[in-house]
Amino acid sequence: MCRDGPAIGPDSFVSVQYVLRRSNGYFVDASYGFDRFDTFDFKMGRQQVIPGFEKAILGMHVGARRRFILPPEIGYTQGVGDNKPGPMPPGLKRS
């Protein structure tokens, strides 16, 4: 377990790299890979990301890795920011 620096708290500024997959393993998006080396930056507690993402990374430390599954009720909902994965379109069926 990596414990460099302070843990992510409810008011932390966060810079992460991520890979997003569906529950069947289908690749959806990533902040890095191929020729991309981007980070995903946001401030905790400002509703800039889906609720489950904040909940899942709370307490992590610099350099740590975590794998998690987000159920729909804490996943994509209305109200996320423009530079984040958006809400699920109406009528889109979850598999």
C-alpha positions in Angstrom: 0.0 0.0 0.0 1.3 3.4 -1.0 1.2 6.1 1.7 3.1 9.0 0.3 1.8 12.4 1.5 -1.6 13.1 3.0 -4.7 11.2 2.3 -7.4 12.6 0.0 -9.9 14.4 2.3 -13.3 16.0 1.7 -11.8 19.3 0.6 -8.7 18.1 -1.3 -7.7 19.2 -4.8 -7.2 15.9 -6.7 -5.3 15.0 -9.8 -5.8 11.4 -11.0 -5.4 9.1 -13.9 -8.2 6.7 -14.7 -9.5 4.0 -16.9 -13.2 3.6 -17.3 -14.7 0.2 -18.3 -18.2 -1.2 -18.3 -19.0 -4.1 -16.0 -18.4 -6.5 -18.9 -14.8 -5.1 -19.3 -15.6 -3.1 -22.4 -13.3 -0.1 -22.6 -15.0 3.3 -22.4 -12.4 6.0 -21.7 -9.1 6.7 -20.0 -7.1 9.8 -19.0 -3.9 8.2 -20.3 -2.6 5.6 -22.7 -1.7 5.4 -26.4 -0.3 8.9 -26.8 -2.2 10.6 -24.0 -0.8 11.3 -20.5 -3.5 13.6 -19.1 -4.7 13.8 -15.5 -8.2 14.4 -14.4 -8.2 17.3 -11.9 -11.0 18.4 -9.6 -11.8 19.7 -6.1 -13.5 17.3 -3.7 -16.9 18.3 -2.4 -17.9 20.6 -5.2 -20.1 18.1 -7.2 -17.6 18.3 -10.1 -17.6 14.5 -10.5 -20.1 11.7 -10.1 -20.8 11.0 -6.3 -19.4 7.5 -6.4 -16.0 8.6 -7.7 -15.5 10.9 -4.8 -16.6 8.3 -2.4 -14.3 5.7 -3.9 -11.1 7.8 -3.8 -11.6 9.3 -0.4 -8.6 8.4 1.8 -6.3 7.4 -1.0 -2.7 8.6 -1.0 -0.3 9.8 -3.7 0.7 7.0 -6.1 -2.0 4.6 -4.8 -4.1 2.5 -7.2 -7.7 1.5 -6.6 -10.2 -0.5 -8.6 -13.9 0.0 -7.9 -17.3 -0.7 -9.3 -19.9 2.1 -9.1 -23.6 1.1 -8.9 -25.9 3.3 -11.0 -27.4 5.1 -8.0 -24.0 6.7 -7.3 -22.8 6.7 -10.9 -23.9 9.0 -13.7 -26.6 11.5 -12.8 -27.6 14.9 -13.9 -25.4 17.9 -13.0 -21.7 16.9 -13.7 -19.4 19.5 -15.2 -18.6 20.0 -18.9 -15.1 18.5 -18.8 -16.2 15.3 -17.1 -18.0 12.2 -18.4 -21.5 13.5 -18.8 -24.9 12.2 -17.6 -26.3 9.2 -19.2 -28.6 10.2 -22.1 -32.3 9.7 -21.5 -33.4 6.4 -22.8 -29.9 4.8 -22.7 -30.2 1.3 -21.3 -27.7 0.1 -18.8 -26.5 -3.5 -19.3 
